[in-house]
Amino acid sequence: MSVPALVAPLDALSDAENLRTARHQRLAGLGPEGQRRIAAARIGVIGAGGLGSPVILALAAAGVGELVVFDDDDVDASNLQRQVIHRHQDVGHPKTASAERVAADLSETRVRCVRTRLTDDNAVELLEGVDLVLDGTDSFDSREIVAAACERRDLPLVWGTVQEFAGLVTVFWSAPPAPAEPVRLRDLYPSGSEAPACSAVGVFGPLCLQVGSLMAAEALKLVTGIGRPLLGRVALLDALAGTQREVPLRTARAADAPADAPRATADVAQVDEPGDAIVIDVREDAEVATGMLPGARHVPLRTVLADAGAVTGSLDGHPAVLVCQVGKRALIAAQALQTSGAEVTVLRGGMDGWNTRRKEHA
């Protein structure tokens, strides 16, 4: 569903910005007023790396009024493969300096750099005054800090992640305008994440531009009130397959799901006595270390999204029952596997629900 414009428009643009943004202003639905909303926006960007780089480029080119860029890191030579705002001469210099330079080269966008790492103690204060936030960090600890601060300030959070050849984009918002429902980071990752760093498993450089561009588009949609933001939906990008699809984030929002989307229908009996079905646990390493269903295979969600075709092939034609902690991640995995031809169901309520029902039936 659409949501009202997040930012009130400026009274007028400069002559130079009117000329520069003429193609934006001709877009049906955006128009001159939408461009003046963009010029009035103050947007927080967390990280000037693989995702922050294309976000900063796209938002500065769009004419956002002010970008508040948070990054306390310096450019490393290994960043240049995917962090497209940095150059060889930037190695050893602050990443925020690159953000200032590229914005100045593109538009009248102001960049305020914050060379301070966000923590539980300072994040709420540092995000004061921004209209929305885009999170481009690569540490789940940092993502949790940013998400918690956005909840405290009732800020929409445009969220993206990349790993290997797979990407996710969605919008979290703890207090969206009615009738939209609140959606939070813990709805997608109720038990946190132990995904490996890109330095360990790699990341496909062009995918960072795809995901960052989609994040920037979500931000501009929220600012101007056009289109349908990814609120309650997760966009899944598979660079190897060349596909982009979506799944509902909240299982309660069944009306938002495609008619053929997998449902959380499997019950205790189907995982206790699966027959020819293969039970797949898509949780992270730290979660399965606390216990798995007997006979289940461990295939983390990131692996499913990186190569759903290979996971489907490993089933050898058998149906699969997918399991996570509460069911949401299993639904995302199920959508990816179903698209690649697998027959899938999802354990209703995940491991939490399974444990509860086992106790009730004991």
C-alpha positions as a Markdown table, in Angstrom:
| # | Residue | x | y | z |
|---|---|---|---|---|
| 1 | Met | 0.0 | 0.0 | 0.0 |
| 2 | Ser | 1.1 | 3.6 | -0.5 |
| 3 | Val | 1.9 | 5.9 | 2.4 |
| 4 | Pro | 1.6 | 9.7 | 2.7 |
| 5 | Ala | 4.6 | 11.8 | 1.7 |
| 6 | Leu | 7.1 | 11.9 | 4.5 |
| 7 | Val | 8.5 | 15.4 | 3.9 |
| 8 | Ala | 6.9 | 18.7 | 3.2 |
| 9 | Pro | 8.1 | 20.4 | 0.0 |
| 10 | Leu | 10.4 | 23.4 | -0.2 |
| 11 | Asp | 8.8 | 26.6 | -1.5 |
| 12 | Ala | 11.1 | 26.7 | -4.5 |
| 13 | Leu | 14.2 | 25.2 | -6.1 |
| 14 | Ser | 17.1 | 27.2 | -7.4 |
| 15 | Asp | 17.2 | 27.8 | -11.1 |
| 16 | Ala | 20.2 | 25.4 | -11.4 |
| 17 | Glu | 18.3 | 22.6 | -9.6 |
| 18 | Asn | 15.2 | 23.1 | -11.6 |
| 19 | Leu | 17.2 | 22.6 | -14.8 |
| 20 | Arg | 19.2 | 19.7 | -13.4 |
| 21 | Thr | 16.2 | 17.8 | -12.2 |
| 22 | Ala | 13.9 | 18.5 | -15.1 |
| 23 | Arg | 13.5 | 14.7 | -16.0 |
| 24 | His | 12.4 | 14.0 | -12.5 |
| 25 | Gln | 9.9 | 16.8 | -12.5 |
| 26 | Arg | 8.3 | 15.4 | -15.7 |
| 27 | Leu | 7.5 | 12.0 | -14.0 |
| 28 | Ala | 3.8 | 11.5 | -13.5 |
| 29 | Gly | 3.1 | 11.4 | -9.8 |
| 30 | Leu | 6.4 | 12.9 | -8.7 |
| 31 | Gly | 6.4 | 16.2 | -10.6 |
| 32 | Pro | 7.7 | 19.6 | -9.4 |
| 33 | Glu | 6.2 | 19.2 | -5.9 |
| 34 | Gly | 7.8 | 15.8 | -5.4 |
| 35 | Gln | 11.2 | 17.2 | -6.4 |
| 36 | Arg | 10.7 | 20.0 | -3.9 |
| 37 | Arg | 10.0 | 17.3 | -1.2 |
| 38 | Ile | 13.2 | 15.6 | -2.2 |
| 39 | Ala | 15.1 | 18.9 | -1.9 |
| 40 | Ala | 13.7 | 19.4 | 1.6 |
| 41 | Ala | 14.6 | 15.9 | 2.9 |
| 42 | Arg | 17.2 | 15.1 | 5.4 |
| 43 | Ile | 18.3 | 11.5 | 5.2 |
| 44 | Gly | 20.6 | 9.5 | 7.4 |
| 45 | Val | 22.9 | 7.0 | 5.6 |
| 46 | Ile | 24.7 | 4.5 | 7.8 |
| 47 | Gly | 27.9 | 3.4 | 6.2 |
| 48 | Ala | 29.7 | 4.7 | 3.0 |
| 49 | Gly | 30.7 | 1.2 | 1.8 |
| 50 | Gly | 29.3 | -1.3 | -0.6 |
| 51 | Leu | 25.7 | -0.2 | -0.2 |
| 52 | Gly | 26.2 | 3.3 | 1.1 |
| 53 | Ser | 28.2 | 4.2 | -2.0 |
| 54 | Pro | 25.4 | 3.7 | -4.6 |
| 55 | Val | 22.9 | 5.1 | -2.1 |
| 56 | Ile | 24.9 | 8.3 | -1.7 |
| 57 | Leu | 25.4 | 8.6 | -5.5 |
| 58 | Ala | 21.7 | 8.1 | -6.2 |
| 59 | Leu | 20.3 | 10.3 | -3.5 |
| 60 | Ala | 22.8 | 13.1 | -4.3 |
| 61 | Ala | 22.0 | 12.9 | -8.0 |
| 62 | Ala | 18.3 | 13.0 | -7.1 |
| 63 | Gly | 18.8 | 16.3 | -5.2 |
| 64 | Val | 18.2 | 15.3 | -1.6 |
| 65 | Gly | 18.6 | 18.4 | 0.6 |
| 66 | Glu | 21.0 | 16.9 | 3.1 |
| 67 | Leu | 22.7 | 13.5 | 3.6 |
| 68 | Val | 23.9 | 12.8 | 7.1 |
| 69 | Val | 26.6 | 10.1 | 6.5 |
| 70 | Phe | 27.8 | 8.0 | 9.4 |
| 71 | Asp | 31.1 | 6.1 | 8.9 |
| 72 | Asp | 34.3 | 6.0 | 11.0 |
| 73 | Asp | 36.3 | 3.8 | 8.6 |
| 74 | Asp | 39.1 | 4.6 | 6.1 |
| 75 | Val | 39.2 | 3.4 | 2.5 |
| 76 | Asp | 41.1 | 0.2 | 1.9 |
| 77 | Ala | 42.2 | -1.0 | -1.6 |
| 78 | Ser | 40.0 | -4.1 | -1.3 |
| 79 | Asn | 36.9 | -1.8 | -1.0 |
| 80 | Leu | 37.3 | -0.5 | -4.6 |
| 81 | Gln | 35.8 | -3.6 | -6.2 |
| 82 | Arg | 32.3 | -2.6 | -5.0 |
| 83 | Gln | 32.4 | 0.7 | -3.1 |
| 84 | Val | 32.0 | 2.9 | -6.1 |
| 85 | Ile | 32.4 | 6.4 | -4.6 |
| 86 | His | 36.0 | 5.7 | -3.7 |
| 87 | Arg | 39.1 | 6.0 | -5.9 |
| 88 | His | 42.7 | 4.8 | -5.7 |
| 89 | Gln | 43.8 | 8.1 | -4.3 |
| 90 | Asp | 41.2 | 7.8 | -1.5 |
| 91 | Val | 42.9 | 4.7 | 0.0 |
| 92 | Gly | 43.9 | 5.5 | 3.6 |
| 93 | His | 41.5 | 8.5 | 3.8 |
| 94 | Pro | 38.1 | 8.7 | 5.5 |
| 95 | Lys | 35.2 | 7.2 | 3.5 |
| 96 | Thr | 33.1 | 10.2 | 4.5 |
| 97 | Ala | 35.5 | 12.5 | 2.5 |
| 98 | Ser | 34.5 | 10.6 | -0.7 |
| 99 | Ala | 30.8 | 11.1 | 0.1 |
| 100 | Glu | 31.4 | 14.8 | 0.4 |
| 101 | Arg | 33.3 | 15.0 | -2.9 |
| 102 | Val | 30.8 | 13.0 | -5.0 |
| 103 | Ala | 27.8 | 14.9 | -3.7 |
| 104 | Ala | 29.4 | 18.2 | -4.4 |
| 105 | Asp | 30.2 | 17.0 | -8.0 |
| 106 | Leu | 26.5 | 16.0 | -8.6 |
| 107 | Ser | 24.1 | 18.5 | -7.0 |
| 108 | Glu | 23.4 | 21.0 | -4.3 |
| 109 | Thr | 23.0 | 18.2 | -1.8 |
| 110 | Arg | 24.7 | 19.0 | 1.5 |
| 111 | Val | 26.7 | 16.3 | 3.2 |
| 112 | Arg | 27.2 | 16.3 | 7.0 |
| 113 | Cys | 29.7 | 13.6 | 7.9 |
| 114 | Val | 29.7 | 11.9 | 11.3 |
| 115 | Arg | 32.9 | 10.1 | 12.0 |
| 116 | Thr | 31.5 | 8.3 | 15.0 |
| 117 | Arg | 30.5 | 4.7 | 15.3 |
| 118 | Leu | 26.8 | 4.3 | 16.4 |
| 119 | Thr | 26.4 | 2.6 | 19.7 |
| 120 | Asp | 23.5 | 1.8 | 22.0 |
| 121 | Asp | 24.4 | 4.9 | 24.0 |
| 122 | Asn | 24.6 | 7.5 | 21.2 |
| 123 | Ala | 22.5 | 6.3 | 18.2 |
| 124 | Val | 19.2 | 7.8 | 19.3 |
| 125 | Glu | 20.8 | 11.2 | 19.8 |
| 126 | Leu | 22.8 | 11.1 | 16.6 |
| 127 | Leu | 19.8 | 10.3 | 14.5 |
| 128 | Glu | 17.9 | 13.4 | 15.7 |
| 129 | Gly | 16.5 | 15.5 | 12.9 |
| 130 | Val | 16.6 | 13.1 | 10.0 |
| 131 | Asp | 13.4 | 12.1 | 8.2 |
| 132 | Leu | 14.4 | 8.5 | 7.5 |
| 133 | Val | 17.5 | 6.2 | 7.6 |
| 134 | Leu | 19.1 | 3.9 | 5.2 |
| 135 | Asp | 21.3 | 1.1 | 6.7 |
| 136 | Gly | 24.3 | 0.0 | 4.6 |
| 137 | Thr | 26.3 | -1.6 | 7.4 |
| 138 | Asp | 27.7 | -5.1 | 7.2 |
| 139 | Ser | 27.6 | -6.1 | 10.9 |
| 140 | Phe | 24.4 | -7.5 | 12.4 |
| 141 | Asp | 25.3 | -5.9 | 15.7 |
| 142 | Ser | 25.4 | -2.5 | 14.0 |
| 143 | Arg | 22.1 | -3.2 | 12.2 |
| 144 | Glu | 20.4 | -4.0 | 15.5 |
| 145 | Ile | 21.7 | -0.8 | 17.1 |
| 146 | Val | 20.4 | 1.2 | 14.1 |
| 147 | Ala | 17.0 | -0.6 | 14.0 |
| 148 | Ala | 16.5 | 0.0 | 17.8 |
| 149 | Ala | 17.3 | 3.7 | 17.4 |
| 150 | Cys | 14.9 | 4.1 | 14.5 |
| 151 | Glu | 12.2 | 2.4 | 16.6 |
| 152 | Arg | 12.8 | 4.8 | 19.4 |
| 153 | Arg | 12.5 | 7.8 | 17.0 |
| 154 | Asp | 9.6 | 6.2 | 15.0 |
| 155 | Leu | 11.8 | 6.6 | 11.8 |
| 156 | Pro | 11.3 | 4.5 | 8.7 |
| 157 | Leu | 14.4 | 2.4 | 8.1 |
| 158 | Val | 15.3 | 1.3 | 4.5 |
| 159 | Trp | 17.3 | -1.9 | 5.0 |
| 160 | Gly | 19.4 | -3.9 | 2.6 |
| 161 | Thr | 22.0 | -6.6 | 2.7 |
| 162 | Val | 24.2 | -8.4 | 0.2 |
| 163 | Gln | 26.2 | -11.6 | 0.6 |
| 164 | Glu | 27.9 | -13.6 | -2.2 |
| 165 | Phe | 25.4 | -13.4 | -5.1 |
| 166 | Ala | 22.2 | -12.7 | -3.0 |
| 167 | Gly | 20.6 | -9.5 | -1.8 |
| 168 | Leu | 17.6 | -8.5 | 0.3 |
| 169 | Val | 15.8 | -5.1 | 0.6 |
| 170 | Thr | 12.9 | -4.1 | 2.8 |
| 171 | Val | 11.5 | -1.3 | 4.8 |
| 172 | Phe | 11.1 | -1.4 | 8.6 |
| 173 | Trp | 8.9 | 1.1 | 10.4 |
| 174 | Ser | 7.6 | 0.7 | 14.0 |
| 175 | Ala | 5.0 | 3.5 | 13.6 |
| 176 | Pro | 3.8 | 3.7 | 10.0 |
| 177 | Pro | 0.7 | 5.6 | 9.1 |
| 178 | Ala | -2.5 | 3.6 | 9.4 |
| 179 | Pro | -3.6 | 1.2 | 8.0 |
| 180 | Ala | 0.0 | 0.0 | 7.5 |
| 181 | Glu | 1.2 | -2.4 | 10.2 |
| 182 | Pro | 4.5 | -2.0 | 12.1 |
| 183 | Val | 7.3 | -4.1 | 10.7 |
| 184 | Arg | 10.6 | -4.4 | 12.6 |
| 185 | Leu | 14.0 | -6.0 | 12.1 |
| 186 | Arg | 13.2 | -8.8 | 14.5 |
| 187 | Asp | 10.3 | -9.8 | 12.3 |
| 188 | Leu | 12.8 | -10.9 | 9.8 |
| 189 | Tyr | 15.6 | -12.0 | 12.2 |
| 190 | Pro | 13.9 | -12.8 | 15.5 |
| 191 | Ser | 17.0 | -14.5 | 16.9 |
| 192 | Gly | 19.6 | -12.3 | 15.3 |
| 193 | Ser | 22.1 | -13.4 | 12.6 |
| 194 | Glu | 25.5 | -15.0 | 12.5 |
| 195 | Ala | 26.1 | -14.5 | 8.8 |
| 196 | Pro | 29.8 | -14.5 | 7.9 |
| 197 | Ala | 31.4 | -11.2 | 6.8 |
| 198 | Cys | 31.9 | -10.5 | 3.1 |
| 199 | Ser | 35.7 | -10.8 | 3.7 |
| 200 | Ala | 35.1 | -14.5 | 4.4 |
| 201 | Val | 32.6 | -15.5 | 1.7 |
| 202 | Gly | 32.9 | -12.6 | -0.8 |
| 203 | Val | 30.3 | -10.3 | -2.4 |
| 204 | Phe | 29.5 | -9.7 | -6.1 |
| 205 | Gly | 30.4 | -6.1 | -6.8 |
| 206 | Pro | 27.6 | -5.2 | -9.3 |
| 207 | Leu | 25.0 | -6.6 | -6.8 |
| 208 | Cys | 25.9 | -3.8 | -4.4 |
| 209 | Leu | 24.9 | -1.3 | -7.0 |
| 210 | Gln | 21.6 | -3.1 | -7.6 |
| 211 | Val | 20.7 | -3.3 | -3.9 |
| 212 | Gly | 21.9 | 0.2 | -3.1 |
| 213 | Ser | 19.9 | 1.6 | -6.1 |
| 214 | Leu | 16.8 | -0.2 | -4.9 |
| 215 | Met | 17.3 | 1.2 | -1.4 |
| 216 | Ala | 17.6 | 4.7 | -2.7 |
| 217 | Ala | 14.4 | 4.3 | -4.7 |
| 218 | Glu | 12.6 | 3.2 | -1.6 |
| 219 | Ala | 13.8 | 6.3 | 0.2 |
| 220 | Leu | 12.6 | 8.6 | -2.5 |
| 221 | Lys | 9.2 | 6.9 | -2.6 |
| 222 | Leu | 8.8 | 7.4 | 1.1 |
| 223 | Val | 9.9 | 11.1 | 0.9 |
| 224 | Thr | 7.5 | 11.9 | -2.0 |
| 225 | Gly | 4.6 | 9.5 | -1.2 |
| 226 | Ile | 4.6 | 7.9 | -4.6 |
| 227 | Gly | 4.4 | 4.2 | -5.3 |
| 228 | Arg | 4.2 | 1.3 | -2.9 |
| 229 | Pro | 7.1 | 1.0 | -0.5 |
| 230 | Leu | 8.6 | -2.4 | 0.5 |
| 231 | Leu | 6.8 | -2.2 | 3.9 |
| 232 | Gly | 5.8 | -5.7 | 4.9 |
| 233 | Arg | 7.5 | -7.2 | 1.8 |
| 234 | Val | 11.1 | -8.3 | 1.2 |
| 235 | Ala | 12.7 | -8.0 | -2.3 |
| 236 | Leu | 15.0 | -10.9 | -3.1 |
| 237 | Leu | 17.7 | -10.4 | -5.6 |
| 238 | Asp | 19.6 | -13.3 | -7.1 |
| 239 | Ala | 22.5 | -12.0 | -9.3 |
| 240 | Leu | 23.4 | -15.5 | -10.6 |
| 241 | Ala | 19.9 | -16.2 | -11.8 |
| 242 | Gly | 19.2 | -12.6 | -12.9 |
| 243 | Thr | 16.0 | -12.5 | -10.9 |
| 244 | Gln | 14.2 | -10.2 | -8.5 |
| 245 | Arg | 11.1 | -11.4 | -6.6 |
| 246 | Glu | 9.4 | -10.6 | -3.4 |
| 247 | Val | 7.8 | -12.4 | -0.4 |
| 248 | Pro | 5.6 | -11.1 | 2.4 |
| 249 | Leu | 7.6 | -10.4 | 5.6 |
| 250 | Arg | 4.8 | -10.9 | 8.1 |
| 251 | Thr | 2.9 | -14.2 | 7.9 |
| 252 | Ala | -0.2 | -12.5 | 9.2 |
| 253 | Arg | -0.3 | -10.4 | 6.0 |
| 254 | Ala | -1.5 | -13.3 | 3.8 |
| 255 | Ala | -3.5 | -10.9 | 1.7 |
| 256 | Asp | -0.3 | -9.4 | 0.4 |
| 257 | Ala | 1.1 | -12.7 | -0.7 |
| 258 | Pro | 0.8 | -14.1 | -4.2 |
| 259 | Ala | -1.9 | -16.7 | -4.6 |
| 260 | Asp | 0.7 | -19.4 | -5.1 |
| 261 | Ala | 3.0 | -18.3 | -2.3 |
| 262 | Pro | 4.1 | -21.0 | 0.2 |
| 263 | Arg | 2.1 | -21.1 | 3.4 |
| 264 | Ala | 3.1 | -22.2 | 6.9 |
| 265 | Thr | 1.0 | -25.4 | 6.8 |
| 266 | Ala | 3.3 | -28.2 | 7.9 |
| 267 | Asp | 2.6 | -29.5 | 11.4 |
| 268 | Val | 4.4 | -31.6 | 14.0 |
| 269 | Ala | 3.6 | -34.9 | 12.4 |
| 270 | Gln | 5.1 | -33.9 | 9.1 |
| 271 | Val | 8.5 | -33.2 | 10.7 |
| 272 | Asp | 8.4 | -36.1 | 13.2 |
| 273 | Glu | 7.5 | -38.6 | 10.5 |
| 274 | Pro | 8.4 | -36.8 | 7.2 |
| 275 | Gly | 8.1 | -39.8 | 4.9 |
| 276 | Asp | 9.9 | -39.0 | 1.7 |
| 277 | Ala | 10.0 | -35.2 | 2.6 |
| 278 | Ile | 13.4 | -33.7 | 3.5 |
| 279 | Val | 13.3 | -31.3 | 6.5 |
| 280 | Ile | 15.6 | -28.3 | 6.0 |
| 281 | Asp | 16.5 | -25.9 | 8.8 |
| 282 | Val | 17.3 | -22.4 | 7.4 |
| 283 | Arg | 18.4 | -20.9 | 10.7 |
| 284 | Glu | 21.9 | -19.6 | 11.4 |
| 285 | Asp | 24.8 | -21.6 | 12.8 |
| 286 | Ala | 24.5 | -20.2 | 16.4 |
| 287 | Glu | 20.7 | -21.1 | 16.4 |
| 288 | Val | 21.0 | -24.7 | 15.2 |
| 289 | Ala | 23.8 | -25.2 | 17.8 |
| 290 | Thr | 21.0 | -25.1 | 20.4 |
| 291 | Gly | 19.2 | -28.0 | 18.7 |
| 292 | Met | 17.7 | -29.2 | 15.5 |
| 293 | Leu | 14.8 | -31.5 | 14.5 |
| 294 | Pro | 16.0 | -35.1 | 14.2 |
| 295 | Gly | 17.2 | -35.8 | 10.6 |
| 296 | Ala | 17.0 | -32.2 | 9.5 |
| 297 | Arg | 19.5 | -30.7 | 7.0 |
| 298 | His | 21.0 | -27.4 | 7.9 |
| 299 | Val | 21.0 | -25.0 | 4.9 |
| 300 | Pro | 21.1 | -21.4 | 6.1 |
| 301 | Leu | 18.8 | -18.9 | 4.5 |
| 302 | Arg | 21.7 | -17.1 | 2.9 |
| 303 | Thr | 22.7 | -20.3 | 1.1 |
| 304 | Val | 19.2 | -20.9 | -0.2 |
| 305 | Leu | 19.0 | -17.3 | -1.5 |
| 306 | Ala | 22.5 | -17.4 | -3.0 |
| 307 | Asp | 21.7 | -20.6 | -5.1 |
| 308 | Ala | 18.2 | -21.8 | -4.8 |
| 309 | Gly | 18.6 | -24.0 | -7.9 |
| 310 | Ala | 21.4 | -26.0 | -6.3 |
| 311 | Val | 19.4 | -26.5 | -3.1 |
| 312 | Thr | 16.4 | -27.6 | -5.2 |
| 313 | Gly | 18.7 | -30.0 | -7.1 |
| 314 | Ser | 20.0 | -31.6 | -3.9 |
| 315 | Leu | 16.4 | -32.6 | -3.0 |
| 316 | Asp | 16.4 | -35.1 | -6.0 |
| 317 | Gly | 12.7 | -34.5 | -6.5 |
| 318 | His | 11.7 | -35.0 | -2.9 |
| 319 | Pro | 9.3 | -32.4 | -1.2 |
| 320 | Ala | 10.8 | -30.3 | 1.5 |
| 321 | Val | 9.6 | -29.0 | 4.8 |
| 322 | Leu | 11.3 | -25.8 | 5.8 |
| 323 | Val | 12.0 | -24.8 | 9.4 |
| 324 | Cys | 13.3 | -21.6 | 11.1 |
| 325 | Gln | 12.7 | -20.2 | 14.6 |
| 326 | Val | 9.2 | -18.8 | 14.1 |
| 327 | Gly | 8.4 | -19.3 | 10.4 |
| 328 | Lys | 9.2 | -16.0 | 8.7 |
| 329 | Arg | 12.6 | -16.9 | 7.3 |
| 330 | Ala | 11.4 | -20.3 | 6.2 |
| 331 | Leu | 8.7 | -18.6 | 4.1 |
| 332 | Ile | 11.3 | -16.5 | 2.4 |
| 333 | Ala | 13.4 | -19.6 | 1.7 |
| 334 | Ala | 10.2 | -21.5 | 0.5 |
| 335 | Gln | 9.4 | -18.8 | -2.0 |
| 336 | Ala | 12.9 | -19.0 | -3.5 |
| 337 | Leu | 12.9 | -22.8 | -3.7 |
| 338 | Gln | 9.4 | -22.9 | -5.1 |
| 339 | Thr | 10.5 | -20.5 | -7.9 |
| 340 | Ser | 13.2 | -22.9 | -8.8 |
| 341 | Gly | 10.8 | -25.8 | -9.0 |
| 342 | Ala | 10.8 | -27.4 | -5.5 |
| 343 | Glu | 7.7 | -28.7 | -3.7 |
| 344 | Val | 7.8 | -27.0 | -0.3 |
| 345 | Thr | 5.8 | -26.4 | 2.8 |
| 346 | Val | 6.8 | -24.5 | 6.0 |
| 347 | Leu | 6.6 | -25.7 | 9.6 |
| 348 | Arg | 3.8 | -23.6 | 11.2 |
| 349 | Gly | 5.3 | -21.5 | 14.0 |
| 350 | Gly | 8.9 | -22.8 | 13.4 |
| 351 | Met | 10.9 | -24.3 | 16.2 |
| 352 | Asp | 9.1 | -22.2 | 18.8 |
| 353 | Gly | 5.7 | -23.6 | 17.6 |
| 354 | Trp | 7.1 | -27.1 | 17.4 |
| 355 | Asn | 8.4 | -27.1 | 20.9 |
| 356 | Thr | 5.1 | -25.6 | 22.2 |
| 357 | Arg | 3.0 | -28.3 | 20.4 |
| 358 | Arg | 5.2 | -31.1 | 21.5 |
| 359 | Lys | 4.7 | -30.0 | 25.1 |
| 360 | Glu | 1.0 | -29.8 | 24.6 |
| 361 | His | 0.8 | -33.3 | 23.1 |
| 362 | Ala | 3.2 | -34.8 | 25.6 |
